[in-house]
Amino acid sequence: MLCSRIRTAVSARLDGEGLPPGITTEQLAAHLEACAACRLWETRARQLTEHIARLREADTTPTPGGEAPRRPRQAL
Ligand SMILES: [Zn+2]
C-alpha cells in the first residue's frame, strides 16, 4: 500500500468523507501502525483540520461593536 494512497484516505476521513475505493479501515489502521511517517502526517493533518475548524467558528462570531465583516464586492 502506497503512502500517498493512505494519506488520501486519512484526509478523506478527516473531512468526514468515506474512504476512497480499494482502501479499508483495517488497511488504513494497519498501515498507520507500521508507518511512522504516515502517523506523523495524520497527526499534522488532524491538527490542521481542527485549526481550520476553529478559524471558521471565529469567522462566524459577530464582531464586537456590531460592525458587519466586510465582504468583497461581487463583480458585475
Ligand atoms: Zn506510510
N, CA, C, O and the ligand as a Tripos MOL2 file, in Angstrom:
@<TRIPOS>MOLECULE
protein
  305   303    77     0     0
PROTEIN
NO_CHARGES

@<TRIPOS>ATOM
      1 N           0.8490   -1.2060    0.0000 N.3       1 MET1
      2 CA          0.0000    0.0000    0.0000 C.3       1 MET1
      3 C           0.8830    1.2550    0.0000 C.2       1 MET1
      4 O           1.7560    1.4250    0.8510 O.2       1 MET1
      5 N           0.6300    2.1040   -0.9610 N.am      2 LEU2
      6 CA          1.4360    3.3140   -1.0730 C.3       2 LEU2
      7 C           1.0540    4.3360   -0.0080 C.2       2 LEU2
      8 O          -0.1170    4.4820    0.3420 O.2       2 LEU2
      9 N           2.0660    5.0390    0.5000 N.am      3 CYS3
     10 CA          1.8120    6.0720    1.4960 C.3       3 CYS3
     11 C           0.8610    7.1390    0.9450 C.2       3 CYS3
     12 O           0.0090    7.6500    1.6730 O.2       3 CYS3
     13 N           1.0060    7.4710   -0.3300 N.am      4 SER4
     14 CA          0.1720    8.5330   -0.9030 C.3       4 SER4
     15 C          -1.3060    8.1460   -0.8660 C.2       4 SER4
     16 O          -2.1710    8.9890   -0.6290 O.2       4 SER4
     17 N          -1.5900    6.8530   -1.1050 N.am      5 ARG5
     18 CA         -2.9910    6.4030   -1.0580 C.3       5 ARG5
     19 C          -3.5180    6.4520    0.3710 C.2       5 ARG5
     20 O          -4.6660    6.8230    0.6130 O.2       5 ARG5
     21 N          -2.6520    6.0690    1.3190 N.am      6 ILE6
     22 CA         -3.0460    6.1000    2.7220 C.3       6 ILE6
     23 C          -3.3620    7.5400    3.1380 C.2       6 ILE6
     24 O          -4.3410    7.7930    3.8390 O.2       6 ILE6
     25 N          -2.5280    8.4650    2.7030 N.am      7 ARG7
     26 CA         -2.7290    9.8630    3.1040 C.3       7 ARG7
     27 C          -3.9830   10.4420    2.4740 C.2       7 ARG7
     28 O          -4.6580   11.2690    3.0860 O.2       7 ARG7
     29 N          -4.3020   10.0190    1.2640 N.am      8 THR8
     30 CA         -5.5630   10.4320    0.6420 C.3       8 THR8
     31 C          -6.7410    9.9480    1.4880 C.2       8 THR8
     32 O          -7.7060   10.6780    1.7140 O.2       8 THR8
     33 N          -6.6370    8.6940    1.9510 N.am      9 ALA9
     34 CA         -7.7070    8.1120    2.7600 C.3       9 ALA9
     35 C          -7.8170    8.8290    4.1050 C.2       9 ALA9
     36 O          -8.9180    9.1060    4.5790 O.2       9 ALA9
     37 N          -6.6650    9.1270    4.7170 N.am     10 VAL10
     38 CA         -6.6580    9.8390    6.0020 C.3      10 VAL10
     39 C          -7.3260   11.2000    5.8430 C.2      10 VAL10
     40 O          -8.1330   11.6120    6.6770 O.2      10 VAL10
     41 N          -6.9790   11.8820    4.7740 N.am     11 SER11
     42 CA         -7.5330   13.2020    4.5110 C.3      11 SER11
     43 C          -9.0420   13.1350    4.3110 C.2      11 SER11
     44 O          -9.7830   13.9700    4.8300 O.2      11 SER11
     45 N          -9.4860   12.1420    3.5580 N.am     12 ALA12
     46 CA        -10.9250   11.9790    3.3150 C.3      12 ALA12
     47 C         -11.6550   11.7090    4.6240 C.2      12 ALA12
     48 O         -12.7380   12.2410    4.8680 O.2      12 ALA12
     49 N         -11.0430   10.8720    5.4650 N.am     13 ARG13
     50 CA        -11.6740   10.5380    6.7410 C.3      13 ARG13
     51 C         -11.7760   11.7780    7.6290 C.2      13 ARG13
     52 O         -12.7930   11.9890    8.2890 O.2      13 ARG13
     53 N         -10.7310   12.5900    7.6450 N.am     14 LEU14
     54 CA        -10.7500   13.8090    8.4580 C.3      14 LEU14
     55 C         -11.8160   14.7830    7.9640 C.2      14 LEU14
     56 O         -12.4010   15.5320    8.7470 O.2      14 LEU14
     57 N         -12.0600   14.7600    6.6580 N.am     15 ASP15
     58 CA        -13.0720   15.6430    6.0830 C.3      15 ASP15
     59 C         -14.4790   15.0870    6.2440 C.2      15 ASP15
     60 O         -15.4530   15.7010    5.8080 O.2      15 ASP15
     61 N         -14.5800   13.9170    6.8750 N.am     16 GLY16
     62 CA        -15.8860   13.3210    7.0710 C.3      16 GLY16
     63 C         -16.4150   12.6130    5.8390 C.2      16 GLY16
     64 O         -17.5990   12.2870    5.7550 O.2      16 GLY16
     65 N         -15.5240   12.3780    4.8830 N.am     17 GLU17
     66 CA        -15.9310   11.6370    3.6890 C.3      17 GLU17
     67 C         -15.6240   10.1620    3.8830 C.2      17 GLU17
     68 O         -14.9360    9.7840    4.8320 O.2      17 GLU17
     69 N         -16.1290    9.3370    2.9940 N.am     18 GLY18
     70 CA        -15.8300    7.9130    3.0530 C.3      18 GLY18
     71 C         -14.4230    7.6540    2.5630 C.2      18 GLY18
     72 O         -13.8000    8.5100    1.9340 O.2      18 GLY18
     73 N         -13.9290    6.4610    2.8600 N.am     19 LEU19
     74 CA        -12.5970    6.0890    2.3820 C.3      19 LEU19
     75 C         -12.6450    5.8940    0.8760 C.2      19 LEU19
     76 O         -13.6600    5.4530    0.3380 O.2      19 LEU19
     77 N         -11.5520    6.2200    0.1900 N.am     20 PRO20
     78 CA        -11.5100    6.0020   -1.2600 C.3      20 PRO20
     79 C         -11.6680    4.5170   -1.5790 C.2      20 PRO20
     80 O         -11.3590    3.6710   -0.7400 O.2      20 PRO20
     81 N         -12.1470    4.1910   -2.7830 N.am     21 PRO21
     82 CA        -12.3220    2.7840   -3.1630 C.3      21 PRO21
     83 C         -11.0060    2.0340   -3.0730 C.2      21 PRO21
     84 O          -9.9610    2.5700   -3.4430 O.2      21 PRO21
     85 N         -11.0410    0.8120   -2.5920 N.am     22 GLY22
     86 CA         -9.8360   -0.0100   -2.5350 C.3      22 GLY22
     87 C          -9.0930    0.0850   -1.2180 C.2      22 GLY22
     88 O          -8.1180   -0.6360   -1.0050 O.2      22 GLY22
     89 N          -9.5360    0.9630   -0.3320 N.am     23 ILE23
     90 CA         -8.8840    1.0610    0.9790 C.3      23 ILE23
     91 C          -9.9180    0.7880    2.0620 C.2      23 ILE23
     92 O         -10.9760    1.4160    2.1000 O.2      23 ILE23
     93 N          -9.6010   -0.1510    2.9360 N.am     24 THR24
     94 CA        -10.4960   -0.4580    4.0430 C.3      24 THR24
     95 C          -9.9550    0.1790    5.3280 C.2      24 THR24
     96 O          -8.7790    0.5310    5.4240 O.2      24 THR24
     97 N         -10.8410    0.3140    6.2970 N.am     25 THR25
     98 CA        -10.4390    0.8510    7.5950 C.3      25 THR25
     99 C          -9.3070    0.0240    8.1930 C.2      25 THR25
    100 O          -8.3950    0.5590    8.8230 O.2      25 THR25
    101 N          -9.3830   -1.3090    7.9820 N.am     26 GLU26
    102 CA         -8.3570   -2.2000    8.5340 C.3      26 GLU26
    103 C          -6.9980   -1.9270    7.8780 C.2      26 GLU26
    104 O          -5.9690   -1.8650    8.5520 O.2      26 GLU26
    105 N          -7.0170   -1.7660    6.5480 N.am     27 GLN27
    106 CA         -5.7600   -1.4830    5.8440 C.3      27 GLN27
    107 C          -5.1610   -0.1670    6.3100 C.2      27 GLN27
    108 O          -3.9510   -0.0440    6.5010 O.2      27 GLN27
    109 N          -6.0300    0.8040    6.4850 N.am     28 LEU28
    110 CA         -5.5900    2.1240    6.9260 C.3      28 LEU28
    111 C          -4.9460    2.0350    8.3170 C.2      28 LEU28
    112 O          -3.8640    2.5740    8.5500 O.2      28 LEU28
    113 N          -5.6320    1.3460    9.2290 N.am     29 ALA29
    114 CA         -5.1160    1.2130   10.5910 C.3      29 ALA29
    115 C          -3.8040    0.4470   10.6000 C.2      29 ALA29
    116 O          -2.8750    0.8080   11.3230 O.2      29 ALA29
    117 N          -3.7250   -0.6240    9.7900 N.am     30 ALA30
    118 CA         -2.5080   -1.4400    9.7490 C.3      30 ALA30
    119 C          -1.3380   -0.6240    9.2130 C.2      30 ALA30
    120 O          -0.2220   -0.7240    9.7230 O.2      30 ALA30
    121 N          -1.5930    0.1810    8.1880 N.am     31 HIS31
    122 CA         -0.5070    0.9770    7.6270 C.3      31 HIS31
    123 C          -0.0430    2.0470    8.6210 C.2      31 HIS31
    124 O           1.1540    2.2770    8.7900 O.2      31 HIS31
    125 N          -0.9990    2.6870    9.2640 N.am     32 LEU32
    126 CA         -0.6260    3.7350   10.2200 C.3      32 LEU32
    127 C           0.1730    3.1560   11.3850 C.2      32 LEU32
    128 O           1.0300    3.8250   11.9620 O.2      32 LEU32
    129 N          -0.1290    1.8840   11.7220 N.am     33 GLU33
    130 CA          0.6040    1.2460   12.8140 C.3      33 GLU33
    131 C           2.0440    0.9560   12.3940 C.2      33 GLU33
    132 O           2.9660    1.0140   13.2070 O.2      33 GLU33
    133 N           2.2180    0.6440   11.1100 N.am     34 ALA34
    134 CA          3.5400    0.2290   10.6310 C.3      34 ALA34
    135 C           4.3770    1.3970   10.1230 C.2      34 ALA34
    136 O           5.6030    1.2940   10.0720 O.2      34 ALA34
    137 N           3.7390    2.5100    9.7450 N.am     35 CYS35
    138 CA          4.4570    3.5670    9.0410 C.3      35 CYS35
    139 C           4.4590    4.8540    9.8810 C.2      35 CYS35
    140 O           3.4460    5.5470    9.9820 O.2      35 CYS35
    141 N           5.6040    5.1520   10.4710 N.am     36 ALA36
    142 CA          5.7090    6.3230   11.3440 C.3      36 ALA36
    143 C           5.4850    7.6200   10.5680 C.2      36 ALA36
    144 O           4.9340    8.5820   11.1030 O.2      36 ALA36
    145 N           5.9110    7.6400    9.3150 N.am     37 ALA37
    146 CA          5.7730    8.8590    8.5140 C.3      37 ALA37
    147 C           4.3000    9.2100    8.3030 C.2      37 ALA37
    148 O           3.9110   10.3750    8.3810 O.2      37 ALA37
    149 N           3.4860    8.1820    8.0340 N.am     38 CYS38
    150 CA          2.0580    8.4390    7.8300 C.3      38 CYS38
    151 C           1.3650    8.7750    9.1470 C.2      38 CYS38
    152 O           0.4150    9.5570    9.1690 O.2      38 CYS38
    153 N           1.8410    8.1830   10.2470 N.am     39 ARG39
    154 CA          1.2800    8.5580   11.5550 C.3      39 ARG39
    155 C           1.5110   10.0360   11.8220 C.2      39 ARG39
    156 O           0.6080   10.7560   12.2470 O.2      39 ARG39
    157 N           2.7310   10.4700   11.5680 N.am     40 LEU40
    158 CA          3.0670   11.8790   11.7740 C.3      40 LEU40
    159 C           2.2220   12.7660   10.8530 C.2      40 LEU40
    160 O           1.7290   13.8190   11.2570 O.2      40 LEU40
    161 N           2.0710   12.3140    9.6200 N.am     41 TRP41
    162 CA          1.2820   13.0720    8.6450 C.3      41 TRP41
    163 C          -0.1650   13.1850    9.1190 C.2      41 TRP41
    164 O          -0.7830   14.2440    9.0070 O.2      41 TRP41
    165 N          -0.7010   12.0770    9.6540 N.am     42 GLU42
    166 CA         -2.0860   12.0980   10.1260 C.3      42 GLU42
    167 C          -2.2470   13.0760   11.2860 C.2      42 GLU42
    168 O          -3.2230   13.8240   11.3540 O.2      42 GLU42
    169 N          -1.2600   13.0570   12.2100 N.am     43 THR43
    170 CA         -1.3080   13.9660   13.3550 C.3      43 THR43
    171 C          -1.3440   15.4160   12.8850 C.2      43 THR43
    172 O          -2.1400   16.2190   13.3720 O.2      43 THR43
    173 N          -0.4730   15.7390   11.9340 N.am     44 ARG44
    174 CA         -0.4260   17.1170   11.4350 C.3      44 ARG44
    175 C          -1.6870   17.4880   10.6710 C.2      44 ARG44
    176 O          -2.1950   18.6020   10.7910 O.2      44 ARG44
    177 N          -2.1840   16.5430    9.8850 N.am     45 ALA45
    178 CA         -3.4090   16.8070    9.1060 C.3      45 ALA45
    179 C          -4.5850   17.0520   10.0470 C.2      45 ALA45
    180 O          -5.4310   17.9080    9.7910 O.2      45 ALA45
    181 N          -4.6260   16.2810   11.1500 N.am     46 ARG46
    182 CA         -5.7250   16.4490   12.1030 C.3      46 ARG46
    183 C          -5.6280   17.8150   12.7970 C.2      46 ARG46
    184 O          -6.6290   18.5060   12.9830 O.2      46 ARG46
    185 N          -4.3970   18.1830   13.1730 N.am     47 GLN47
    186 CA         -4.2080   19.4890   13.8120 C.3      47 GLN47
    187 C          -4.6260   20.6110   12.8700 C.2      47 GLN47
    188 O          -5.2560   21.5840   13.2870 O.2      47 GLN47
    189 N          -4.2760   20.4680   11.6180 N.am     48 LEU48
    190 CA         -4.6200   21.4790   10.6270 C.3      48 LEU48
    191 C          -6.1400   21.5620   10.4560 C.2      48 LEU48
    192 O          -6.7040   22.6530   10.3720 O.2      48 LEU48
    193 N          -6.7950   20.3960   10.4050 N.am     49 THR49
    194 CA         -8.2450   20.3620   10.2500 C.3      49 THR49
    195 C          -8.9270   21.0420   11.4350 C.2      49 THR49
    196 O          -9.8770   21.8060   11.2630 O.2      49 THR49
    197 N          -8.4240   20.7520   12.6530 N.am     50 GLU50
    198 CA         -9.0070   21.3730   13.8420 C.3      50 GLU50
    199 C          -8.7470   22.8720   13.8520 C.2      50 GLU50
    200 O          -9.6070   23.6570   14.2510 O.2      50 GLU50
    201 N          -7.5750   23.2560   13.4160 N.am     51 HIS51
    202 CA         -7.2210   24.6730   13.3560 C.3      51 HIS51
    203 C          -8.1530   25.4140   12.3970 C.2      51 HIS51
    204 O          -8.6360   26.5020   12.7080 O.2      51 HIS51
    205 N          -8.3990   24.8220   11.2400 N.am     52 ILE52
    206 CA         -9.2880   25.4470   10.2550 C.3      52 ILE52
    207 C         -10.7090   25.5280   10.8060 C.2      52 ILE52
    208 O         -11.4040   26.5200   10.5870 O.2      52 ILE52
    209 N         -11.1420   24.4850   11.5230 N.am     53 ALA53
    210 CA        -12.4880   24.4830   12.1020 C.3      53 ALA53
    211 C         -12.6300   25.6220   13.1050 C.2      53 ALA53
    212 O         -13.6710   26.2760   13.1670 O.2      53 ALA53
    213 N         -11.5650   25.8590   13.8990 N.am     54 ARG54
    214 CA        -11.6080   26.9630   14.8610 C.3      54 ARG54
    215 C         -11.6610   28.3070   14.1490 C.2      54 ARG54
    216 O         -12.3800   29.2140   14.5680 O.2      54 ARG54
    217 N         -10.8950   28.4260   13.0710 N.am     55 LEU55
    218 CA        -10.9090   29.6770   12.3170 C.3      55 LEU55
    219 C         -12.2930   29.9540   11.7590 C.2      55 LEU55
    220 O         -12.7590   31.0940   11.7690 O.2      55 LEU55
    221 N         -12.9550   28.9010   11.2690 N.am     56 ARG56
    222 CA        -14.3020   29.0720   10.7190 C.3      56 ARG56
    223 C         -15.2670   29.5050   11.8030 C.2      56 ARG56
    224 O         -16.1190   30.3630   11.5720 O.2      56 ARG56
    225 N         -15.1410   28.9120   13.0010 N.am     57 GLU57
    226 CA        -16.0070   29.3010   14.1160 C.3      57 GLU57
    227 C         -15.8030   30.7680   14.4540 C.2      57 GLU57
    228 O         -16.7650   31.5140   14.6440 O.2      57 GLU57
    229 N         -14.5430   31.1750   14.5290 N.am     58 ALA58
    230 CA        -14.2210   32.5600   14.8670 C.3      58 ALA58
    231 C         -14.7850   33.5090   13.8160 C.2      58 ALA58
    232 O         -15.1900   34.6300   14.1230 O.2      58 ALA58
    233 N         -14.8030   33.0390   12.5720 N.am     59 ASP59
    234 CA        -15.2440   33.8760   11.4700 C.3      59 ASP59
    235 C         -16.7380   34.1600   11.5380 C.2      59 ASP59
    236 O         -17.1900   35.2100   11.0810 O.2      59 ASP59
    237 N         -17.5160   33.2300   12.1080 N.am     60 THR60
    238 CA        -18.9680   33.4130   12.1520 C.3      60 THR60
    239 C         -19.4110   34.1270   13.4240 C.2      60 THR60
    240 O         -20.5850   34.4670   13.5690 O.2      60 THR60
    241 N         -18.4780   34.3580   14.3470 N.am     61 THR61
    242 CA        -18.8160   35.0650   15.5760 C.3      61 THR61
    243 C         -19.0310   36.5490   15.2600 C.2      61 THR61
    244 O         -18.1940   37.1700   14.6060 O.2      61 THR61
    245 N         -20.1570   37.1200   15.7250 N.am     62 PRO62
    246 CA        -20.3880   38.5410   15.4430 C.3      62 PRO62
    247 C         -19.2730   39.3990   16.0190 C.2      62 PRO62
    248 O         -18.8090   39.1480   17.1310 O.2      62 PRO62
    249 N         -18.8450   40.3970   15.2820 N.am     63 THR63
    250 CA        -17.7660   41.2550   15.7540 C.3      63 THR63
    251 C         -18.3120   42.2170   16.8010 C.2      63 THR63
    252 O         -19.4280   42.7200   16.6680 O.2      63 THR63
    253 N         -17.5150   42.4770   17.8550 N.am     64 PRO64
    254 CA        -17.9700   43.4310   18.8770 C.3      64 PRO64
    255 C         -18.1690   44.8150   18.2590 C.2      64 PRO64
    256 O         -17.3900   45.2400   17.4060 O.2      64 PRO64
    257 N         -19.2300   45.5180   18.6990 N.am     65 GLY65
    258 CA        -19.4850   46.8340   18.1470 C.3      65 GLY65
    259 C         -20.5000   46.7890   17.0090 C.2      65 GLY65
    260 O         -20.9120   47.8350   16.5070 O.2      65 GLY65
    261 N         -20.9000   45.6100   16.6050 N.am     66 GLY66
    262 CA        -21.9450   45.4750   15.6080 C.3      66 GLY66
    263 C         -21.5170   45.7790   14.1900 C.2      66 GLY66
    264 O         -22.3580   45.8860   13.2980 O.2      66 GLY66
    265 N         -20.2210   45.9190   13.9690 N.am     67 GLU67
    266 CA        -19.7870   46.2060   12.6090 C.3      67 GLU67
    267 C         -19.7630   44.9200   11.7840 C.2      67 GLU67
    268 O         -19.1160   43.9440   12.1640 O.2      67 GLU67
    269 N         -20.4430   44.9240   10.6970 N.am     68 ALA68
    270 CA        -20.5010   43.7290    9.8630 C.3      68 ALA68
    271 C         -19.1510   43.5110    9.1890 C.2      68 ALA68
    272 O         -18.5010   44.4600    8.7510 O.2      68 ALA68
    273 N         -18.7390   42.2370    9.1110 N.am     69 PRO69
    274 CA        -17.4840   41.9810    8.4080 C.3      69 PRO69
    275 C         -17.5870   42.3830    6.9350 C.2      69 PRO69
    276 O         -18.6030   42.1490    6.2800 O.2      69 PRO69
    277 N         -16.5260   42.9830    6.4390 N.am     70 ARG70
    278 CA        -16.5470   43.4100    5.0450 C.3      70 ARG70
    279 C         -16.4620   42.2100    4.1170 C.2      70 ARG70
    280 O         -15.6920   41.2790    4.3550 O.2      70 ARG70
    281 N         -17.2290   42.2400    3.0990 N.am     71 ARG71
    282 CA        -17.1520   41.1940    2.0840 C.3      71 ARG71
    283 C         -16.7310   41.8340    0.7830 C.2      71 ARG71
    284 O         -17.1110   42.9620    0.4710 O.2      71 ARG71
    285 N         -15.9390   41.0940    0.0290 N.am     72 PRO72
    286 CA        -15.5410   41.6700   -1.2720 C.3      72 PRO72
    287 C         -16.7640   41.8660   -2.1600 C.2      72 PRO72
    288 O         -17.6520   41.0150   -2.2090 O.2      72 PRO72
    289 N         -16.8010   42.9990   -2.8610 N.am     73 ARG73
    290 CA        -17.9170   43.2470   -3.7890 C.3      73 ARG73
    291 C         -17.8640   42.2720   -4.9330 C.2      73 ARG73
    292 O         -16.7970   41.9400   -5.4490 O.2      73 ARG73
    293 N         -19.0380   41.8210   -5.3190 N.am     74 GLN74
    294 CA        -19.0630   40.9260   -6.4790 C.3      74 GLN74
    295 C         -18.9470   41.7450   -7.7550 C.2      74 GLN74
    296 O         -19.5510   42.8080   -7.8980 O.2      74 GLN74
    297 N         -18.1740   41.2330   -8.6490 N.am     75 ALA75
    298 CA        -18.0350   41.9220   -9.9460 C.3      75 ALA75
    299 C         -19.3230   41.7890  -10.7260 C.2      75 ALA75
    300 O         -19.9350   40.7210  -10.7530 O.2      75 ALA75
    301 N         -19.7320   42.8690  -11.3570 N.am     76 LEU76
    302 CA        -20.9770   42.8280  -12.1190 C.3      76 LEU76
    303 C         -20.7250   42.3780  -13.5570 C.2      76 LEU76
    304 O         -21.6640   42.2850  -14.3490 O.2      76 LEU76
    305 ZN          3.0330    5.3380    5.0060 Zn       77 ZN77
@<TRIPOS>BOND
     1     1     2 1
     2     2     3 1
     3     3     4 2
     4     3     5 am
     5     5     6 1
     6     6     7 1
     7     7     8 2
     8     7     9 am
     9     9    10 1
    10    10    11 1
    11    11    12 2
    12    11    13 am
    13    13    14 1
    14    14    15 1
    15    15    16 2
    16    15    17 am
    17    17    18 1
    18    18    19 1
    19    19    20 2
    20    19    21 am
    21    21    22 1
    22    22    23 1
    23    23    24 2
    24    23    25 am
    25    25    26 1
    26    26    27 1
    27    27    28 2
    28    27    29 am
    29    29    30 1
    30    30    31 1
    31    31    32 2
    32    31    33 am
    33    33    34 1
    34    34    35 1
    35    35    36 2
    36    35    37 am
    37    37    38 1
    38    38    39 1
    39    39    40 2
    40    39    41 am
    41    41    42 1
    42    42    43 1
    43    43    44 2
    44    43    45 am
    45    45    46 1
    46    46    47 1
    47    47    48 2
    48    47    49 am
    49    49    50 1
    50    50    51 1
    51    51    52 2
    52    51    53 am
    53    53    54 1
    54    54    55 1
    55    55    56 2
    56    55    57 am
    57    57    58 1
    58    58    59 1
    59    59    60 2
    60    59    61 am
    61    61    62 1
    62    62    63 1
    63    63    64 2
    64    63    65 am
    65    65    66 1
    66    66    67 1
    67    67    68 2
    68    67    69 am
    69    69    70 1
    70    70    71 1
    71    71    72 2
    72    71    73 am
    73    73    74 1
    74    74    75 1
    75    75    76 2
    76    75    77 am
    77    77    78 1
    78    78    79 1
    79    79    80 2
    80    79    81 am
    81    81    82 1
    82    82    83 1
    83    83    84 2
    84    83    85 am
    85    85    86 1
    86    86    87 1
    87    87    88 2
    88    87    89 am
    89    89    90 1
    90    90    91 1
    91    91    92 2
    92    91    93 am
    93    93    94 1
    94    94    95 1
    95    95    96 2
    96    95    97 am
    97    97    98 1
    98    98    99 1
    99    99   100 2
   100    99   101 am
   101   101   102 1
   102   102   103 1
   103   103   104 2
   104   103   105 am
   105   105   106 1
   106   106   107 1
   107   107   108 2
   108   107   109 am
   109   109   110 1
   110   110   111 1
   111   111   112 2
   112   111   113 am
   113   113   114 1
   114   114   115 1
   115   115   116 2
   116   115   117 am
   117   117   118 1
   118   118   119 1
   119   119   120 2
   120   119   121 am
   121   121   122 1
   122   122   123 1
   123   123   124 2
   124   123   125 am
   125   125   126 1
   126   126   127 1
   127   127   128 2
   128   127   129 am
   129   129   130 1
   130   130   131 1
   131   131   132 2
   132   131   133 am
   133   133   134 1
   134   134   135 1
   135   135   136 2
   136   135   137 am
   137   137   138 1
   138   138   139 1
   139   139   140 2
   140   139   141 am
   141   141   142 1
   142   142   143 1
   143   143   144 2
   144   143   145 am
   145   145   146 1
   146   146   147 1
   147   147   148 2
   148   147   149 am
   149   149   150 1
   150   150   151 1
   151   151   152 2
   152   151   153 am
   153   153   154 1
   154   154   155 1
   155   155   156 2
   156   155   157 am
   157   157   158 1
   158   158   159 1
   159   159   160 2
   160   159   161 am
   161   161   162 1
   162   162   163 1
   163   163   164 2
   164   163   165 am
   165   165   166 1
   166   166   167 1
   167   167   168 2
   168   167   169 am
   169   169   170 1
   170   170   171 1
   171   171   172 2
   172   171   173 am
   173   173   174 1
   174   174   175 1
   175   175   176 2
   176   175   177 am
   177   177   178 1
   178   178   179 1
   179   179   180 2
   180   179   181 am
   181   181   182 1
   182   182   183 1
   183   183   184 2
   184   183   185 am
   185   185   186 1
   186   186   187 1
   187   187   188 2
   188   187   189 am
   189   189   190 1
   190   190   191 1
   191   191   192 2
   192   191   193 am
   193   193   194 1
   194   194   195 1
   195   195   196 2
   196   195   197 am
   197   197   198 1
   198   198   199 1
   199   199   200 2
   200   199   201 am
   201   201   202 1
   202   202   203 1
   203   203   204 2
   204   203   205 am
   205   205   206 1
   206   206   207 1
   207   207   208 2
   208   207   209 am
   209   209   210 1
   210   210   211 1
   211   211   212 2
   212   211   213 am
   213   213   214 1
   214   214   215 1
   215   215   216 2
   216   215   217 am
   217   217   218 1
   218   218   219 1
   219   219   220 2
   220   219   221 am
   221   221   222 1
   222   222   223 1
   223   223   224 2
   224   223   225 am
   225   225   226 1
   226   226   227 1
   227   227   228 2
   228   227   229 am
   229   229   230 1
   230   230   231 1
   231   231   232 2
   232   231   233 am
   233   233   234 1
   234   234   235 1
   235   235   236 2
   236   235   237 am
   237   237   238 1
   238   238   239 1
   239   239   240 2
   240   239   241 am
   241   241   242 1
   242   242   243 1
   243   243   244 2
   244   243   245 am
   245   245   246 1
   246   246   247 1
   247   247   248 2
   248   247   249 am
   249   249   250 1
   250   250   251 1
   251   251   252 2
   252   251   253 am
   253   253   254 1
   254   254   255 1
   255   255   256 2
   256   255   257 am
   257   257   258 1
   258   258   259 1
   259   259   260 2
   260   259   261 am
   261   261   262 1
   262   262   263 1
   263   263   264 2
   264   263   265 am
   265   265   266 1
   266   266   267 1
   267   267   268 2
   268   267   269 am
   269   269   270 1
   270   270   271 1
   271   271   272 2
   272   271   273 am
   273   273   274 1
   274   274   275 1
   275   275   276 2
   276   275   277 am
   277   277   278 1
   278   278   279 1
   279   279   280 2
   280   279   281 am
   281   281   282 1
   282   282   283 1
   283   283   284 2
   284   283   285 am
   285   285   286 1
   286   286   287 1
   287   287   288 2
   288   287   289 am
   289   289   290 1
   290   290   291 1
   291   291   292 2
   292   291   293 am
   293   293   294 1
   294   294   295 1
   295   295   296 2
   296   295   297 am
   297   297   298 1
   298   298   299 1
   299   299   300 2
   300   299   301 am
   301   301   302 1
   302   302   303 1
   303   303   304 2
@<TRIPOS>SUBSTRUCTURE
     1 MET1         2 RESIDUE 1 A MET
     2 LEU2         6 RESIDUE 1 A LEU
     3 CYS3        10 RESIDUE 1 A CYS
     4 SER4        14 RESIDUE 1 A SER
     5 ARG5        18 RESIDUE 1 A ARG
     6 ILE6        22 RESIDUE 1 A ILE
     7 ARG7        26 RESIDUE 1 A ARG
     8 THR8        30 RESIDUE 1 A THR
     9 ALA9        34 RESIDUE 1 A ALA
    10 VAL10       38 RESIDUE 1 A VAL
    11 SER11       42 RESIDUE 1 A SER
    12 ALA12       46 RESIDUE 1 A ALA
    13 ARG13       50 RESIDUE 1 A ARG
    14 LEU14       54 RESIDUE 1 A LEU
    15 ASP15       58 RESIDUE 1 A ASP
    16 GLY16       62 RESIDUE 1 A GLY
    17 GLU17       66 RESIDUE 1 A GLU
    18 GLY18       70 RESIDUE 1 A GLY
    19 LEU19       74 RESIDUE 1 A LEU
    20 PRO20       78 RESIDUE 1 A PRO
    21 PRO21       82 RESIDUE 1 A PRO
    22 GLY22       86 RESIDUE 1 A GLY
    23 ILE23       90 RESIDUE 1 A ILE
    24 THR24       94 RESIDUE 1 A THR
    25 THR25       98 RESIDUE 1 A THR
    26 GLU26      102 RESIDUE 1 A GLU
    27 GLN27      106 RESIDUE 1 A GLN
    28 LEU28      110 RESIDUE 1 A LEU
    29 ALA29      114 RESIDUE 1 A ALA
    30 ALA30      118 RESIDUE 1 A ALA
    31 HIS31      122 RESIDUE 1 A HIS
    32 LEU32      126 RESIDUE 1 A LEU
    33 GLU33      130 RESIDUE 1 A GLU
    34 ALA34      134 RESIDUE 1 A ALA
    35 CYS35      138 RESIDUE 1 A CYS
    36 ALA36      142 RESIDUE 1 A ALA
    37 ALA37      146 RESIDUE 1 A ALA
    38 CYS38      150 RESIDUE 1 A CYS
    39 ARG39      154 RESIDUE 1 A ARG
    40 LEU40      158 RESIDUE 1 A LEU
    41 TRP41      162 RESIDUE 1 A TRP
    42 GLU42      166 RESIDUE 1 A GLU
    43 THR43      170 RESIDUE 1 A THR
    44 ARG44      174 RESIDUE 1 A ARG
    45 ALA45      178 RESIDUE 1 A ALA
    46 ARG46      182 RESIDUE 1 A ARG
    47 GLN47      186 RESIDUE 1 A GLN
    48 LEU48      190 RESIDUE 1 A LEU
    49 THR49      194 RESIDUE 1 A THR
    50 GLU50      198 RESIDUE 1 A GLU
    51 HIS51      202 RESIDUE 1 A HIS
    52 ILE52      206 RESIDUE 1 A ILE
    53 ALA53      210 RESIDUE 1 A ALA
    54 ARG54      214 RESIDUE 1 A ARG
    55 LEU55      218 RESIDUE 1 A LEU
    56 ARG56      222 RESIDUE 1 A ARG
    57 GLU57      226 RESIDUE 1 A GLU
    58 ALA58      230 RESIDUE 1 A ALA
    59 ASP59      234 RESIDUE 1 A ASP
    60 THR60      238 RESIDUE 1 A THR
    61 THR61      242 RESIDUE 1 A THR
    62 PRO62      246 RESIDUE 1 A PRO
    63 THR63      250 RESIDUE 1 A THR
    64 PRO64      254 RESIDUE 1 A PRO
    65 GLY65      258 RESIDUE 1 A GLY
    66 GLY66      262 RESIDUE 1 A GLY
    67 GLU67      266 RESIDUE 1 A GLU
    68 ALA68      270 RESIDUE 1 A ALA
    69 PRO69      274 RESIDUE 1 A PRO
    70 ARG70      278 RESIDUE 1 A ARG
    71 ARG71      282 RESIDUE 1 A ARG
    72 PRO72      286 RESIDUE 1 A PRO
    73 ARG73      290 RESIDUE 1 A ARG
    74 GLN74      294 RESIDUE 1 A GLN
    75 ALA75      298 RESIDUE 1 A ALA
    76 LEU76      302 RESIDUE 1 A LEU
    77 ZN77       305 GROUP 0 **** ****
